[in-house]
Amino acid sequence: MCCRNRCSSYICAIIALILVFIVSSIIFCIIISPSNVKFHVNDASLTQFNLTNNNTLYYNFKVNVTVRNPNNNIVVYYRRIKAIAWYKDNDFGWVNLTPFDQGHKNTTVLQVLFEGQSVLKLKPRQLGEYKEETSVGVYNDMAIDFDLRIRAKFGRFKSSRFDPPIVQCRRLSVPLISKAKSSPPFSVTKCRIDRSFFVDRHAKAA
């Protein structure tokens, strides 16, 4: 009889410990569960966007992007920030930005300048759209991607370096700044992140 009571006590204690662990894990996940970092293109303009007959694009493309870390308990360390410029699904320029650290509930402004020349071969339909947009002074289907490498600090725990999903700022309509005519203002655009920002994009899905 005594042995049965002891066994029952041990079983109850084990069950109680398991329940405490499960509840604690759920509470921990709720508290620490990170929200995605938010990217917005606040302003974008062109002072040069000239495609020559030999498929050489001369460009001067300025972009202001806000990066918001909405989390209360996560610090993000940006160790690689590569910005890539696109026009109608054709990449034409890239630039590496200065690494920085971002605390919780913090907003950082990135000023990106793409400047130079690049070979850009447009399809016939895209070339027709380029000519129409040149006459209007606003270029559509422009985009910026951010290829990042970060570390994240969750409370006291700091992760190793990893590559979050590509941040995609698509469907931008960018005005060409000209002294001869005024252009419509740029519309603030929210960027897209397909998965959790705090998951390595190279990790295989379970």
Sequence and secondary structure as in RCSB ss.txt:
>XXXX:A:sequence
MCCRNRCSSYICAIIALILVFIVSSIIFCIIISPSNVKFHVNDASLTQFNLTNNNTLYYNFKVNVTVRNPNNNIV
VYYRRIKAIAWYKDNDFGWVNLTPFDQGHKNTTVLQVLFEGQSVLKLKPRQLGEYKEETSVGVYNDMAIDFDLRI
RAKFGRFKSSRFDPPIVQCRRLSVPLISKAKSSPPFSVTKCRIDRSFFVDRHAKAA
>XXXX:A:secstr
 HHHHHHHHHHHHHHHHHHHHHHHHHHHHHHH     EEEEEEEEEEEEEE TTSEEEEEEEEEEEEEE  SSEE
EEEEEEEEEEEETTEEEEEEE   EEE TTEEEEEEEEEEEEEE    HHHHHHHHHHHHHTEEEEEEEEEEEEE
EEEETTEE   B    EEEEEEEEEB  SSS       EE B SS TTS TTS   
